[in-house]
C-alpha cells in the first residue's frame, strides 16, 4: 500500500515560490491496483508520480510506502551519463539483485533494450529514447510490487512499442501499475482505477472510464 497524507507540492521559480501544483492530496493506493493518473498538461501527473516513487519530496504532508516500488519507467532517472549502459545496468543489478544471477539479468537487459553495441557506450551519448529503453529493460529485470510508468509507450520504434505492450500485459497480471499517460487507449487497456488531477486536487475513481469522462468534460468547459 502507498499512503499520501495531506500532500502539497510547489516549486521555487526565479520569481520566488510558484503556485501549488498539488494541494492537500490524501489517498491510499493498494499495491495490487492498476491505476491511471489523468489530467491536462501541467496538472501534476509526473509530479505525483515522482512523489510516490520518492524521487521528489512534498512541500507539505507525507508519503508512506509499504511496498517495493520501481523508479518511473519512461524516464532516465538514476542513469550516470559517464558510465556505459552495461555499467549502469550492472550497478543496479548489484543494488537490487544478487551476484549469482548478475549475468542472466545483464543478458536479459541487453536483449530487451535492443541497443546493440551502444550498450557498451556512455549513456551521455544516448538519445532520450535510448535512455528510456535502457531504463525500462533494467526495471523489468527485477520484481517490484508496483511499477511506476510515465508515458513509456510513446517511446521507441514500432518493434519496441510492441515489446513494451507485451511486457505490460505480464506486469498487469503479477504486479500493480501506476501509469501517467495522455493515451486513453493505453490507460483503458492496462488500468482499472483512475485519479483525475484537476486544480491541484486528486479525485479517485474506482472505474478509470469515469475518471476519463470527468477529464474530457473539464476540457470542454
LOTIGU-984825 format. One record per residue: chain; x, y, z negated of N, C-alpha, C in turn. Coordinates in nm, 2 decimals, m for minus. Each point is the difference from the previous one (the first is absolute). Layout:
BEGIN
ch	nxx	nyy	nzz	caxx	cayy	cazz	cxx	cyy	czz
A	X	Y	Z	X	Y	Z	X	Y	Z
...
END
This chain:
BEGIN
ch	nxx	nyy	nzz	caxx	cayy	cazz	cxx	cyy	czz
A	0.08	m0.12	0.00	m0.08	0.12	0.00	0.09	0.12	0.00
A	m0.05	0.11	0.07	0.06	0.13	0.00	m0.09	0.10	m0.06
A	0.04	0.08	m0.10	m0.09	0.09	m0.07	0.06	0.14	0.02
A	m0.09	0.09	0.05	0.03	0.14	0.01	m0.09	0.08	m0.10
A	0.06	0.08	m0.08	m0.08	0.06	m0.11	0.03	0.16	0.01
A	m0.11	0.07	0.04	0.01	0.14	0.01	0.12	0.05	0.08
A	0.02	m0.06	0.11	0.12	0.04	0.08	m0.02	0.12	0.09
A	0.09	0.10	m0.02	0.01	0.12	0.08	0.13	0.01	0.07
A	0.00	0.06	0.12	0.13	0.02	0.07	0.00	0.12	0.08
A	0.11	0.08	m0.01	0.02	0.11	0.09	0.15	0.02	0.01
A	0.05	0.07	0.10	0.14	0.01	0.03	0.04	0.15	0.00
A	0.13	0.01	m0.03	0.06	0.13	0.01	0.02	0.05	0.14
A	m0.02	0.12	0.03	0.02	0.06	0.13	0.09	0.12	m0.01
A	0.05	0.05	0.11	0.08	0.13	m0.01	m0.07	0.11	m0.07
A	m0.14	0.00	0.01	m0.08	0.10	m0.07	m0.03	m0.03	m0.14
A	0.04	m0.12	m0.05	m0.03	m0.04	m0.14	m0.08	m0.13	0.01
A	m0.08	m0.03	m0.11	m0.08	m0.12	0.00	m0.11	0.01	0.11
A	m0.01	m0.11	0.07	m0.11	m0.01	0.10	m0.13	m0.04	m0.06
A	m0.10	m0.01	0.09	m0.13	m0.04	m0.05	0.00	m0.15	m0.05
A	m0.10	m0.04	m0.07	m0.01	m0.14	m0.05	m0.03	m0.09	0.12
A	0.08	m0.09	0.03	m0.03	m0.10	0.10	m0.10	m0.11	m0.05
A	0.03	m0.04	m0.13	m0.09	m0.09	m0.07	m0.04	0.06	m0.13
A	m0.13	m0.02	m0.04	m0.05	0.06	m0.12	m0.08	m0.10	m0.08
A	0.05	m0.03	m0.12	m0.07	m0.08	m0.09	m0.05	m0.14	0.05
A	0.09	m0.07	0.06	m0.04	m0.13	0.05	0.02	m0.11	m0.11
A	m0.11	m0.07	m0.03	0.00	m0.11	m0.09	m0.07	m0.12	0.06
A	0.08	m0.10	0.04	m0.05	m0.12	0.06	0.07	m0.12	m0.05
A	m0.06	m0.12	0.02	0.07	m0.13	m0.03	m0.01	m0.08	0.12
A	0.11	m0.05	0.05	0.01	m0.08	0.13	0.04	m0.14	m0.04
A	m0.09	m0.10	0.02	0.04	m0.14	m0.02	0.11	m0.04	0.09
A	0.09	m0.09	m0.04	0.12	m0.04	0.08	m0.04	m0.08	0.12
A	m0.12	m0.06	0.00	m0.04	m0.08	0.12	m0.10	0.07	0.09
A	0.00	0.13	m0.01	m0.09	0.09	0.08	0.07	0.04	0.13
A	m0.07	0.00	0.11	0.05	0.05	0.13	m0.07	0.14	0.02
A	0.08	0.10	m0.03	m0.06	0.14	m0.02	0.05	0.09	0.11
A	m0.09	0.08	0.06	0.03	0.10	0.10	0.01	0.14	m0.07
A	0.10	0.08	0.03	0.00	0.14	m0.04	m0.04	0.08	0.12
A	m0.11	0.08	m0.01	m0.06	0.06	0.12	m0.01	0.15	m0.03
A	0.03	0.08	0.10	m0.01	0.15	m0.02	0.06	0.07	0.12
A	m0.03	0.13	0.01	0.06	0.08	0.10	0.15	0.02	m0.02
A	0.07	0.05	0.10	0.14	0.04	m0.01	0.01	0.10	m0.12
A	0.10	m0.03	m0.08	0.02	0.09	m0.12	m0.09	m0.03	m0.12
A	m0.08	m0.11	0.01	m0.09	m0.03	m0.11	0.07	m0.06	m0.12
A	0.12	m0.06	0.03	0.08	m0.05	m0.11	0.01	m0.15	0.00
A	m0.02	m0.06	0.12	0.01	m0.15	0.01	0.14	m0.05	m0.03
A	0.10	0.06	0.07	0.14	m0.05	m0.02	0.05	0.04	m0.14
A	m0.05	0.12	m0.05	0.04	0.04	m0.13	m0.05	m0.10	m0.11
A	m0.13	m0.04	0.02	m0.05	m0.10	m0.10	0.07	m0.13	0.02
A	0.04	m0.04	0.12	0.07	m0.13	0.02	0.13	0.01	m0.07
A	0.07	0.11	0.01	0.13	0.01	m0.06	m0.01	0.00	m0.16
A	m0.10	0.06	m0.05	m0.02	0.00	m0.14	m0.03	m0.14	m0.05
A	m0.08	m0.07	0.07	m0.04	m0.14	m0.04	0.13	m0.08	0.00
A	0.08	0.02	0.10	0.13	m0.08	0.02	0.11	0.04	m0.09
A	m0.01	0.12	m0.06	0.11	0.04	m0.09	0.11	0.08	0.07
A	m0.02	0.04	0.13	0.10	0.08	0.07	m0.02	0.14	m0.03
A	m0.11	0.04	m0.07	m0.02	0.14	m0.04	m0.07	m0.01	m0.14
A	0.01	0.11	m0.07	m0.06	0.01	m0.13	m0.12	0.10	0.00
A	m0.10	m0.03	m0.08	m0.11	0.10	m0.01	0.04	0.13	m0.07
A	m0.06	0.11	0.04	0.03	0.13	m0.07	m0.07	m0.01	m0.14
A	m0.11	m0.08	m0.01	m0.07	m0.02	m0.12	m0.07	m0.13	0.01
A	m0.02	m0.07	m0.12	m0.06	m0.13	0.00	0.10	m0.11	0.01
A	m0.05	m0.12	0.01	0.09	m0.12	0.00	m0.05	m0.11	0.10
A	0.10	m0.08	0.04	m0.02	m0.11	0.09	0.06	m0.12	m0.07
A	m0.09	m0.11	m0.02	0.05	m0.12	m0.07	m0.01	m0.11	0.10
A	0.11	m0.08	0.02	0.00	m0.11	0.10	0.02	m0.13	m0.07
A	m0.10	m0.08	0.01	0.00	m0.14	m0.07	0.01	m0.11	0.11
A	0.07	0.03	0.10	0.02	m0.10	0.11	0.13	0.04	0.07
A	0.05	m0.09	0.09	0.12	0.02	0.08	m0.04	0.07	0.13
A	0.05	0.12	0.02	m0.03	0.08	0.11	0.11	0.01	0.10
A	m0.03	0.00	0.13	0.10	0.02	0.11	0.02	0.15	0.00
A	0.11	0.04	0.08	0.01	0.14	0.03	m0.09	0.02	0.12
A	m0.03	0.13	0.04	m0.10	0.02	0.11	0.06	m0.05	0.14
A	m0.07	m0.10	0.05	0.04	m0.05	0.14	m0.04	0.11	0.10
A	0.09	0.02	0.10	m0.03	0.11	0.09	0.09	0.12	m0.02
A	0.06	0.01	m0.12	0.09	0.11	m0.03	0.14	m0.06	m0.01
A	0.10	0.09	0.00	0.14	m0.05	m0.01	0.06	0.02	m0.14
A	m0.09	0.00	m0.09	0.04	0.03	m0.14	0.11	m0.10	m0.05
A	0.10	0.05	m0.06	0.10	m0.09	m0.07	0.11	m0.04	0.09
A	0.00	0.03	0.13	0.10	m0.04	0.09	0.12	0.09	m0.01
A	0.12	m0.05	0.00	0.12	0.08	0.00	0.06	0.01	0.14
A	0.00	0.13	0.05	0.04	0.02	0.14	0.14	m0.05	0.03
A	0.09	0.01	m0.09	0.14	m0.04	0.03	0.02	m0.15	0.00
A	m0.10	m0.08	m0.05	0.01	m0.14	0.00	m0.07	m0.06	0.13
A	0.04	m0.11	0.04	m0.06	m0.07	0.11	m0.14	m0.05	m0.04
A	m0.08	m0.04	0.10	m0.13	m0.07	m0.03	0.02	m0.12	m0.09
A	0.10	m0.08	0.04	0.03	m0.12	m0.07	0.04	0.03	m0.15
A	0.09	0.10	m0.02	0.04	0.03	m0.13	m0.11	0.05	m0.09
A	m0.09	0.08	0.06	m0.12	0.05	m0.07	m0.09	m0.12	m0.04
A	m0.02	m0.09	0.09	m0.08	m0.12	m0.03	0.07	m0.09	m0.10
A	0.13	m0.01	0.00	0.07	m0.08	m0.09	m0.01	0.06	m0.14
A	0.01	0.13	m0.01	m0.01	0.06	m0.13	m0.13	m0.02	m0.07
A	m0.11	0.01	0.08	m0.14	m0.02	m0.05	m0.02	m0.15	m0.03
A	0.06	m0.09	0.08	m0.01	m0.14	m0.03	0.06	m0.03	m0.14
A	0.11	0.06	m0.03	0.07	m0.02	m0.13	m0.09	0.06	m0.11
A	m0.07	0.11	0.03	m0.08	0.07	m0.10	m0.13	m0.08	m0.03
A	m0.06	m0.05	0.10	m0.13	m0.06	m0.02	0.00	m0.15	0.01
A	0.10	m0.06	0.06	0.01	m0.15	0.02	0.10	m0.07	m0.08
A	0.05	m0.11	0.05	0.10	m0.08	m0.06	0.11	m0.03	0.10
A	0.12	m0.01	m0.06	0.12	m0.03	0.09	m0.01	m0.12	0.08
A	m0.07	m0.11	m0.05	0.00	m0.12	0.07	m0.09	0.00	0.13
A	m0.10	0.10	0.00	m0.08	0.00	0.13	0.03	0.13	0.08
A	0.11	0.06	m0.03	0.04	0.13	0.07	0.01	m0.02	0.15
A	0.07	m0.11	0.05	0.02	m0.02	0.14	m0.13	m0.02	0.07
A	m0.09	m0.08	m0.06	m0.14	m0.02	0.06	m0.07	0.13	0.01
A	0.00	0.08	m0.10	m0.07	0.13	0.00	0.06	0.09	0.11
A	0.13	0.01	0.01	0.06	0.08	0.10	m0.03	m0.04	0.14
A	0.00	m0.13	0.02	m0.04	m0.06	0.13	m0.14	0.04	0.04
A	m0.09	m0.01	m0.10	m0.14	0.04	0.03	m0.01	0.15	0.03
A	0.07	0.08	m0.07	m0.01	0.15	0.02	0.05	0.03	0.14
A	0.12	m0.06	0.03	0.06	0.03	0.13	m0.09	m0.04	0.12
A	m0.07	m0.12	m0.02	m0.09	m0.05	0.11	m0.12	0.09	0.01
A	m0.06	0.04	m0.11	m0.13	0.07	0.00	0.02	0.14	0.05
A	0.10	0.07	m0.04	0.01	0.14	0.04	0.04	0.02	0.14
A	0.06	m0.10	0.07	0.03	0.00	0.14	0.09	0.12	0.03
A	0.10	0.03	m0.08	0.09	0.10	0.03	0.13	m0.04	0.08
A	0.01	m0.13	0.01	0.12	m0.05	0.08	0.13	0.04	m0.07
A	0.09	0.04	0.08	0.14	0.04	m0.05	m0.01	0.12	m0.09
A	m0.11	0.08	0.02	m0.01	0.12	m0.08	m0.01	m0.03	m0.15
A	m0.04	m0.12	m0.03	m0.01	m0.05	m0.14	0.14	0.02	m0.07
A	0.10	0.00	0.07	0.14	0.01	m0.06	0.06	0.14	0.03
A	m0.09	0.09	0.03	0.05	0.14	0.02	m0.06	0.09	m0.12
A	0.06	0.12	m0.02	m0.05	0.08	m0.11	m0.15	0.05	0.02
A	m0.07	0.00	m0.10	m0.15	0.03	0.00	m0.01	0.15	0.05
A	0.10	0.08	m0.03	m0.02	0.14	0.04	0.00	0.02	0.16
A	0.04	m0.11	0.07	m0.01	0.01	0.14	m0.14	m0.05	0.06
A	m0.08	m0.05	m0.09	m0.13	m0.05	0.04	m0.10	0.11	0.03
A	m0.10	m0.04	0.08	m0.12	0.09	0.02	m0.09	m0.02	m0.12
A	m0.10	0.08	m0.01	m0.10	m0.01	m0.11	m0.07	m0.14	0.01
A	m0.03	m0.04	0.12	m0.07	m0.13	0.02	0.09	m0.11	m0.04
A	0.13	0.00	0.03	0.09	m0.10	m0.03	0.01	m0.02	m0.16
A	0.01	0.12	m0.06	0.00	0.00	m0.15	m0.12	m0.07	m0.06
A	m0.12	0.04	0.06	m0.12	m0.05	m0.05	m0.01	m0.16	0.02
A	0.05	m0.04	0.11	0.00	m0.15	0.03	0.09	m0.07	m0.10
A	0.11	0.06	m0.03	0.09	m0.06	m0.10	m0.06	m0.01	m0.13
A	m0.07	0.12	m0.04	m0.06	0.01	m0.13	m0.11	m0.11	m0.01
A	m0.08	m0.02	0.10	m0.11	m0.09	0.00	0.05	m0.15	m0.01
A	0.10	m0.03	0.08	0.06	m0.13	m0.01	0.06	m0.04	m0.13
A	0.07	0.10	m0.07	0.05	m0.02	m0.13	m0.11	m0.03	m0.10
A	m0.11	0.08	0.01	m0.11	m0.01	m0.09	m0.06	m0.14	0.01
A	m0.01	m0.05	0.12	m0.06	m0.13	0.02	0.08	m0.12	m0.06
A	0.13	0.03	m0.02	0.09	m0.10	m0.05	m0.02	m0.03	m0.15
A	m0.09	0.08	m0.07	m0.02	m0.02	m0.14	m0.15	m0.01	m0.03
A	m0.03	m0.07	m0.11	m0.14	m0.02	m0.04	m0.04	0.11	m0.10
A	m0.08	0.09	0.05	m0.05	0.11	m0.09	m0.15	m0.03	m0.03
A	m0.05	0.05	m0.11	m0.14	m0.01	m0.04	m0.08	0.09	0.09
A	0.05	0.12	0.03	m0.07	0.10	0.07	0.10	0.06	0.10
A	m0.04	0.02	0.13	0.08	0.06	0.10	m0.06	0.14	0.03
A	0.09	0.10	0.00	m0.04	0.13	0.04	0.03	0.03	0.14
A	m0.09	0.06	0.08	0.01	0.01	0.14	m0.03	0.14	0.04
A	0.09	0.07	0.08	m0.02	0.14	0.04	0.01	0.00	0.15
A	m0.11	m0.01	0.07	m0.01	0.02	0.15	0.10	m0.10	0.07
A	0.02	m0.11	m0.05	0.10	m0.09	0.06	m0.04	m0.05	0.14
A	m0.12	m0.03	0.02	m0.04	m0.06	0.13	0.01	0.09	0.11
A	0.04	0.13	m0.02	0.02	0.09	0.11	0.14	0.00	0.05
A	0.09	m0.08	m0.07	0.14	0.00	0.02	0.03	m0.12	0.09
A	0.09	0.02	0.10	0.06	m0.11	0.08	m0.07	m0.02	0.13
A	0.05	m0.09	0.08	m0.06	m0.03	0.13	m0.11	m0.10	m0.02
A	m0.06	m0.04	0.11	m0.12	m0.10	m0.01	0.04	m0.13	m0.07
A	0.12	m0.05	0.03	0.04	m0.12	m0.05	0.01	0.01	m0.16
A	0.06	0.11	m0.05	0.02	0.01	m0.14	m0.14	0.03	m0.07
A	m0.08	0.07	0.07	m0.14	0.03	m0.06	m0.07	m0.13	m0.01
A	0.02	m0.09	0.09	m0.07	m0.13	0.00	0.05	m0.08	m0.12
A	0.13	0.00	m0.02	0.06	m0.07	m0.11	m0.04	0.06	m0.13
A	m0.01	0.13	m0.01	m0.05	0.07	m0.12	m0.14	m0.04	m0.03
A	m0.09	m0.01	0.09	m0.14	m0.03	m0.02	m0.01	m0.15	m0.05
A	0.08	m0.09	0.06	0.00	m0.14	m0.05	0.05	m0.01	m0.14
A	0.10	0.08	m0.03	0.06	0.00	m0.14	m0.11	0.06	m0.10
A	m0.07	0.10	0.04	m0.10	0.06	m0.08	m0.11	m0.11	m0.04
A	m0.04	m0.08	0.10	m0.10	m0.10	m0.02	0.05	m0.09	m0.11
A	0.12	m0.04	0.00	0.06	m0.09	m0.10	0.00	0.07	m0.14
A	0.04	0.13	0.00	0.01	0.07	m0.12	m0.14	0.01	m0.07
A	m0.10	0.04	0.09	m0.13	0.02	m0.06	m0.06	m0.13	m0.06
A	0.05	m0.11	0.03	m0.04	m0.13	m0.06	0.06	m0.03	m0.13
A	0.12	0.06	m0.03	0.07	m0.04	m0.12	0.04	0.11	m0.09
A	m0.02	0.13	0.04	0.04	0.11	m0.08	m0.09	0.12	0.02
A	0.01	0.10	m0.08	m0.08	0.12	0.02	0.07	0.09	0.09
A	m0.08	0.09	0.07	0.05	0.10	0.09	m0.06	0.14	m0.04
A	0.08	0.10	0.00	m0.05	0.14	m0.01	0.05	0.07	0.12
A	m0.09	0.03	0.09	0.04	0.05	0.13	m0.05	0.14	0.03
A	0.09	0.09	0.04	m0.04	0.13	0.05	0.02	0.00	0.15
A	m0.11	0.04	0.07	0.00	0.00	0.15	m0.11	0.08	0.05
A	0.02	0.05	0.12	m0.11	0.07	0.08	m0.07	m0.09	0.09
A	0.05	m0.12	0.02	m0.06	m0.10	0.09	m0.11	m0.07	m0.07
A	m0.13	0.03	0.04	m0.11	m0.06	m0.07	m0.01	m0.15	0.03
A	0.03	m0.04	0.12	0.00	m0.14	0.03	0.09	m0.08	m0.09
A	0.12	0.05	m0.02	0.10	m0.07	m0.09	m0.06	0.00	m0.14
A	m0.05	0.11	m0.05	m0.05	0.00	m0.14	m0.12	m0.10	m0.01
A	m0.09	m0.01	0.10	m0.11	m0.09	m0.01	0.04	m0.14	0.01
A	0.11	m0.03	0.07	0.05	m0.13	0.01	0.07	m0.06	m0.12
A	0.07	0.09	m0.07	0.08	m0.05	m0.11	m0.04	0.04	m0.14
A	m0.10	0.10	m0.01	m0.04	0.05	m0.13	m0.15	m0.03	m0.03
A	m0.03	m0.02	m0.12	m0.13	m0.02	m0.05	m0.06	0.12	m0.07
A	0.08	0.06	m0.09	m0.04	0.12	m0.08	0.07	0.12	0.06
A	m0.04	0.12	m0.04	0.06	0.12	0.05	0.00	0.11	m0.11
A	0.10	0.09	0.01	0.00	0.12	m0.08	0.00	0.12	0.10
A	m0.10	0.08	m0.01	m0.01	0.12	0.09	0.06	0.12	m0.08
A	0.11	0.05	0.05	0.06	0.12	m0.06	m0.05	0.13	0.07
A	m0.06	0.08	m0.09	m0.05	0.13	0.05	0.01	0.11	m0.10
A	0.05	0.11	0.04	0.02	0.11	m0.10	0.07	m0.03	m0.12
A	0.10	m0.09	0.01	0.08	m0.04	m0.11	m0.06	m0.11	m0.09
A	m0.12	m0.04	0.03	m0.07	m0.10	m0.08	0.00	m0.14	0.07
A	m0.01	m0.10	m0.08	0.00	m0.14	0.05	m0.14	m0.06	m0.02
A	m0.07	m0.04	0.10	m0.13	m0.06	m0.01	0.01	m0.15	0.04
A	m0.03	m0.09	m0.09	0.01	m0.14	0.02	m0.13	m0.06	0.06
A	0.02	m0.09	0.10	m0.11	m0.07	0.06	0.04	m0.15	0.00
A	m0.09	m0.08	m0.04	0.02	m0.15	0.00	0.00	m0.05	0.15
A	m0.07	0.08	0.09	m0.01	m0.04	0.14	0.08	0.11	0.08
A	0.10	m0.04	0.07	0.08	0.09	0.07	m0.08	0.08	0.11
A	m0.10	m0.07	0.05	m0.09	0.07	0.10	m0.06	0.13	m0.06
A	m0.04	m0.01	m0.12	m0.07	0.12	m0.06	0.10	0.11	m0.02
A	0.13	m0.04	m0.03	0.10	0.11	m0.01	0.03	0.06	0.13
A	0.00	m0.08	0.11	0.02	0.06	0.13	m0.12	0.09	0.04
A	m0.12	m0.04	m0.04	m0.12	0.08	0.04	0.01	0.14	m0.07
A	0.04	0.00	m0.13	0.02	0.13	m0.07	0.11	0.09	0.07
A	0.11	m0.07	0.04	0.10	0.07	0.07	m0.05	0.06	0.13
A	m0.07	m0.08	0.08	m0.05	0.05	0.13	m0.09	0.12	m0.02
A	m0.09	m0.01	m0.10	m0.10	0.10	m0.03	0.07	0.13	m0.04
A	0.11	m0.01	m0.08	0.07	0.12	m0.04	0.07	0.07	0.11
A	0.03	m0.07	0.11	0.07	0.05	0.11	m0.10	0.08	0.09
A	m0.13	m0.02	m0.01	m0.10	0.07	0.08	m0.06	0.12	m0.07
A	0.04	0.02	m0.12	m0.06	0.12	m0.08	0.10	0.11	m0.01
END
